[in-house]
């Protein structure tokens, strides 16, 4: 599974982090900092929850 975060679309709500802190990293202002990369199989459900929590839909999971 691969995750991609559109940092330009992120507005700093930090909802992804609140839903899945084991997957998402945010800065001091709430902006997602992970960019893109592969996610371990055991974190797939958490990654999807975090992506679903994003009001801007800035997180794409493939």
C-alpha distances in whole Angstrom, upper triangle without the diagonal:
4,7,10,14,17,19,22,21,21,24,24,24,22,21,17,18,21,18,16,18,15,13,15,18,20,24,27,27,24,22,18,18,15,14,11,9,6,6,7,7,10,9,7,11,12,10,10,14,14,13,16,18,18,22,21,18,17,13,11,7,6
4,7,10,13,16,19,18,18,22,21,22,20,19,16,17,20,18,16,17,15,12,13,16,18,21,25,25,22,19,16,15,12,11,7,6,4,6,9,10,13,11,9,12,13,10,11,14,14,12,15,17,17,20,19,16,14,11,8,6,5
4,7,10,12,15,15,14,18,18,18,16,16,12,14,17,15,13,15,14,10,10,13,15,18,22,21,18,16,12,12,9,8,5,6,6,7,10,12,14,11,10,12,12,8,9,12,11,9,13,14,13,17,15,12,11,7,6,5,6
4,7,9,12,12,12,15,16,17,16,16,13,15,18,17,15,16,16,12,11,13,14,17,20,20,17,14,11,11,8,6,4,7,9,10,14,16,18,15,13,15,15,11,12,14,12,10,13,15,13,15,13,11,8,6,5,6,8
4,6,9,8,8,12,12,14,13,13,11,13,16,15,14,15,16,12,10,11,12,14,17,16,14,10,8,8,7,5,6,9,12,13,16,18,19,16,15,16,15,11,12,14,11,9,13,13,10,13,11,9,6,5,6,9,12
4,5,5,7,10,12,14,14,15,13,15,18,18,17,18,19,16,13,14,13,15,18,16,14,11,9,10,10,7,9,12,15,16,20,22,23,20,18,20,18,15,15,17,14,11,14,15,11,13,10,9,5,6,8,11,14
4,5,5,8,10,12,12,14,13,14,17,18,17,17,19,16,13,12,11,12,15,13,11,8,7,8,9,7,10,14,17,18,21,24,24,21,20,22,19,16,17,18,15,13,16,15,12,13,11,11,7,9,11,14,17
4,6,8,10,13,14,16,15,17,20,20,21,21,22,19,16,16,14,14,17,14,13,10,10,11,13,11,13,17,20,21,25,27,28,24,23,24,22,19,20,21,17,15,18,17,13,14,10,11,8,11,13,17,19
4,6,9,11,13,14,13,16,18,18,19,20,21,18,15,16,14,15,17,15,13,10,10,12,14,12,14,18,20,21,24,26,27,23,22,22,21,18,17,18,15,13,14,14,10,10,6,8,5,9,11,15,18
4,6,8,9,10,10,12,14,15,16,16,19,16,13,13,11,12,14,11,9,6,7,10,11,11,13,17,19,19,23,25,25,21,20,21,18,16,16,16,13,11,13,12,8,9,7,8,6,9,12,15,18
4,6,8,10,11,13,15,16,17,17,20,18,15,14,11,12,13,9,8,7,9,12,14,14,17,20,23,23,26,28,27,24,23,23,20,18,19,18,15,14,15,13,9,9,8,10,9,12,15,18,22
4,5,8,10,10,12,14,15,14,18,16,12,11,8,9,9,6,4,4,7,10,13,14,17,20,22,22,25,26,26,22,22,22,19,17,18,17,13,13,15,12,10,10,10,12,11,13,16,19,22
4,5,8,9,9,11,13,13,17,16,12,12,10,11,11,9,6,7,9,13,15,16,19,21,23,22,24,26,25,21,21,20,17,16,17,15,12,12,13,10,8,8,9,12,11,13,17,19,23
4,5,5,6,9,10,10,13,12,9,9,7,9,10,8,5,6,7,10,12,14,17,19,20,19,21,23,22,18,18,18,14,13,15,13,9,11,12,9,8,10,11,12,11,12,16,17,21
4,5,5,6,8,10,13,12,10,11,10,13,14,12,9,10,10,13,14,16,17,19,20,18,21,21,20,17,17,15,12,12,12,10,7,9,9,6,6,8,10,11,11,11,15,16,20
4,6,5,6,8,10,9,6,9,9,12,14,13,10,10,8,11,11,13,14,16,16,15,17,18,17,13,13,12,9,8,9,8,4,6,8,6,6,9,11,10,10,9,12,13,16
4,5,5,5,8,7,5,7,7,10,12,12,8,9,8,10,11,14,15,16,17,15,17,18,17,13,14,14,10,10,12,10,7,9,11,9,9,13,14,14,13,12,15,15,19
4,6,6,10,10,9,10,10,13,14,14,10,12,11,14,15,17,19,20,20,18,19,20,18,15,16,14,11,11,13,10,8,11,12,9,10,13,15,15,15,14,17,18,21
4,6,9,9,9,11,12,16,17,17,13,14,13,15,15,17,18,19,18,16,17,17,15,12,13,11,7,9,9,6,5,9,9,7,9,12,15,14,15,13,15,15,19
4,5,6,6,9,11,15,17,17,14,14,12,14,13,15,16,16,15,12,14,14,12,9,10,9,5,7,9,7,5,9,10,9,11,15,16,15,15,13,15,14,17
4,5,5,7,9,12,14,15,12,13,11,12,12,15,16,16,16,13,14,16,14,11,13,12,9,9,12,11,8,12,14,12,13,17,18,17,16,14,17,16,19
4,6,8,11,15,17,18,15,16,13,13,12,15,15,14,14,11,11,13,11,8,11,11,8,9,12,11,10,13,15,15,16,19,20,19,18,15,17,16,18
4,7,10,14,17,17,14,14,11,11,9,12,11,11,11,8,10,12,11,7,9,10,7,6,10,10,8,10,13,13,14,17,18,16,15,12,13,12,15
4,7,10,13,14,11,10,7,8,7,10,11,11,12,11,13,15,14,11,12,13,9,8,11,11,8,10,13,12,11,15,15,14,12,10,13,13,16
4,7,10,11,9,8,6,5,6,10,12,13,14,13,15,18,17,14,15,16,13,12,15,14,11,13,16,14,14,17,17,16,14,13,15,16,19
4,7,8,5,5,4,5,8,11,13,15,17,16,19,21,21,17,18,19,16,14,17,16,12,14,16,14,13,16,15,16,14,13,16,18,21
4,5,5,5,7,6,10,12,16,18,20,20,22,25,24,21,22,23,19,18,20,19,16,17,20,17,16,18,17,18,16,16,19,21,24
4,6,8,10,10,14,16,19,21,24,23,25,28,27,23,25,25,22,21,23,22,18,20,22,19,17,19,19,21,18,19,23,24,28
4,6,9,11,14,16,19,22,24,24,26,29,28,24,25,25,22,20,22,21,17,18,20,17,15,16,16,18,16,18,21,23,27
4,6,9,12,14,17,20,22,21,23,26,25,21,22,22,18,17,19,17,13,15,16,14,12,13,14,15,13,14,18,20,24
4,6,9,11,14,17,19,19,22,24,24,20,21,21,18,16,18,17,13,13,16,14,11,13,12,13,11,12,16,18,21
4,6,8,11,13,16,15,18,21,21,17,17,18,15,13,15,15,11,11,14,13,10,13,12,12,9,9,13,15,18
4,6,9,12,14,15,18,21,21,17,18,19,17,14,17,17,13,14,17,16,14,17,15,15,12,11,14,15,18
4,6,8,11,11,14,17,18,14,15,17,15,12,15,16,12,12,16,16,14,17,16,15,12,10,12,13,15
4,7,11,12,16,18,19,16,16,18,17,13,15,17,14,13,17,17,15,17,15,14,10,9,10,12,14
4,7,9,13,16,17,15,14,17,16,12,14,17,14,13,16,17,16,19,17,15,12,9,9,10,11
4,7,10,13,15,13,12,16,15,12,14,17,15,14,18,19,18,21,20,17,15,12,11,10,10
4,7,9,12,10,10,14,13,11,13,16,15,14,18,19,19,22,21,18,16,13,12,10,9
4,6,8,6,7,10,10,8,11,13,13,13,16,17,18,21,21,18,17,13,12,9,10
4,5,5,7,10,10,10,12,15,15,15,18,20,20,24,24,21,20,16,15,12,13
4,5,5,8,10,10,12,14,15,16,18,20,21,24,25,22,21,17,16,13,12
4,6,7,8,10,12,13,14,16,17,19,21,24,25,22,22,18,18,14,15
4,6,5,6,9,10,11,12,14,16,17,21,22,19,18,15,15,12,13
4,5,5,6,9,10,11,12,14,16,19,20,17,17,13,12,9,10
4,5,5,6,9,10,11,13,15,18,19,17,17,14,14,11,12
4,5,5,6,9,10,11,13,16,18,16,16,13,13,11,14
4,5,5,6,9,10,11,15,16,13,13,9,10,8,11
4,5,5,6,9,10,13,14,11,12,9,9,7,10
4,5,5,6,9,12,14,12,13,11,12,11,14
4,5,5,7,10,12,10,11,8,10,10,14
4,5,5,9,10,7,8,5,7,8,11
4,6,8,10,7,10,8,10,10,13
4,6,9,8,10,9,12,13,17
4,5,5,7,7,10,12,16
4,6,8,10,13,15,19
4,5,8,11,14,17
4,6,8,11,14
4,7,10,13
4,7,10
4,7
4
